[in-house]
Amino acid sequence: MSAFVEVPLEKCYRLTNSGPVIVVSAGDGNRVSACPVAWYHSHSDAPPQFLLTLAGSHLTSELALASGYLAIGIPTADLADKVLYLGSVSGHEEDKLTRLGLKVVSGQSHPSVPVLTDLAAFMECAVLKVLDEDLILVEALRAEARVGALGEDSVWNQQAFPTLHHLGGKSFGVLNNRLDVKAAKVGQ
Ligand SMILES: Cc1cc2nc3c(=O)[nH]c(=O)nc-3n(C[C@H](O)[C@H](O)[C@H](O)COP(=O)(O)O)c2cc1C
């Protein structure tokens, strides 16, 4: 019997879903919405740019494109039920943030960046390019993390601030151990 089984193509994205779920928030001066996003990646570290798959039908996307700004927040595991709610109901239907009692303040880089202060960290971002209806390139203008979330080595403190990693559907994982690794010695 083979040690491998075939993964259906429509589920193969779940093999790579290990980065922390982010919460993207955006507003237009009147409305604010926020939604979890699992599909994103770092595009550049200097300047800090990110590619987000954010469906054009989401209110968060509509507000981000209207204002030209959004915030990327990092939620911790204690907020998992609220993150799932943000991802299950659209701001087109109700004011989710008020409903959940999540606090929003204006970002310092631009008043149109709504920052969710219940999260462990956030980046205030400008929308650089809309590459496709569902794919946008953003650049972080400033960022803040809770005291102790990033160690002196700039490594995230998973013990104190466990991030949420989407495994699929309503399932999330948290990372328990930090591994500081030395590369394998080969050819000796
Ligand atoms: C864990 C999780 C991850 C999600 N990841 C994404 C994503 O990567 N891209 C996306 O467009 N929608 C994603 N969604 C769906 C949106 O968050 C969801 O449709 C949300 O209700 C949209 O809200 P809005 O209309 O207020 O913006 C995700 C939902 C959950 C629960």
The ligand as an SDF file (V2000), in Angstrom:
LIG
                    3D

 31 33  0  0  0  0  0  0  0  0999 V2000
  -11.4300   31.5090    8.5970 C   0  0  0  0  0  0  0  0  0  0  0  0
  -11.9490   32.2660    7.4010 C   0  0  0  0  0  0  0  0  0  0  0  0
  -11.0750   32.6450    6.4040 C   0  0  0  0  0  0  0  0  0  0  0  0
  -11.5250   33.3520    5.2790 C   0  0  0  0  0  0  0  0  0  0  0  0
  -10.6390   33.7150    4.3250 N   0  0  0  0  0  0  0  0  0  0  0  0
  -11.0550   34.4470    3.2630 C   0  0  0  0  0  0  0  0  0  0  0  0
  -10.1220   34.8600    2.2620 C   0  0  0  0  0  0  0  0  0  0  0  0
   -8.9290   34.5290    2.3010 O   0  0  0  0  0  0  0  0  0  0  0  0
  -10.5800   35.6330    1.2450 N   0  0  0  0  0  0  0  0  0  0  0  0
  -11.8890   36.0120    1.1450 C   0  0  0  0  0  0  0  0  0  0  0  0
  -12.2520   36.7190    0.1910 O   0  0  0  0  0  0  0  0  0  0  0  0
  -12.8160   35.6170    2.0740 N   0  0  0  0  0  0  0  0  0  0  0  0
  -12.4170   34.8670    3.1300 C   0  0  0  0  0  0  0  0  0  0  0  0
  -13.3150   34.4670    4.0830 N   0  0  0  0  0  0  0  0  0  0  0  0
  -14.7230   34.8500    3.9350 C   0  0  0  0  0  0  0  0  0  0  0  0
  -15.0420   36.2710    4.4470 C   0  0  0  0  0  0  0  0  0  0  0  0
  -14.3590   36.5470    5.6370 O   0  0  0  0  0  0  0  0  0  0  0  0
  -16.5660   36.3820    4.6530 C   0  0  0  0  0  0  0  0  0  0  0  0
  -17.2360   36.1680    3.4390 O   0  0  0  0  0  0  0  0  0  0  0  0
  -17.0070   37.6700    5.3320 C   0  0  0  0  0  0  0  0  0  0  0  0
  -18.2980   37.4820    5.8630 O   0  0  0  0  0  0  0  0  0  0  0  0
  -17.0340   38.8890    4.4080 C   0  0  0  0  0  0  0  0  0  0  0  0
  -17.4840   39.9760    5.1920 O   0  0  0  0  0  0  0  0  0  0  0  0
  -17.7760   41.4390    4.6110 P   0  0  0  0  0  0  0  0  0  0  0  0
  -18.7820   41.2990    3.4950 O   0  0  0  0  0  0  0  0  0  0  0  0
  -18.3000   42.2040    5.7950 O   0  0  0  0  0  0  0  0  0  0  0  0
  -16.4870   41.9900    4.1220 O   0  0  0  0  0  0  0  0  0  0  0  0
  -12.9030   33.7150    5.1800 C   0  0  0  0  0  0  0  0  0  0  0  0
  -13.7920   33.3100    6.1890 C   0  0  0  0  0  0  0  0  0  0  0  0
  -13.3210   32.5960    7.2900 C   0  0  0  0  0  0  0  0  0  0  0  0
  -14.2790   32.1800    8.3610 C   0  0  0  0  0  0  0  0  0  0  0  0
  1  2  1  0
  2  3  1  0
  2 30  2  0
  3  4  2  0
  4  5  1  0
  4 28  1  0
  5  6  2  0
  6  7  1  0
  6 13  1  0
  7  8  2  0
  7  9  1  0
  9 10  1  0
 10 11  2  0
 10 12  1  0
 12 13  2  0
 13 14  1  0
 14 15  1  0
 14 28  1  0
 15 16  1  0
 16 17  1  0
 16 18  1  0
 18 19  1  0
 18 20  1  0
 20 21  1  0
 20 22  1  0
 22 23  1  0
 23 24  1  0
 24 25  2  0
 24 26  1  0
 24 27  1  0
 28 29  2  0
 29 30  1  0
 30 31  1  0
M  END
$$$$
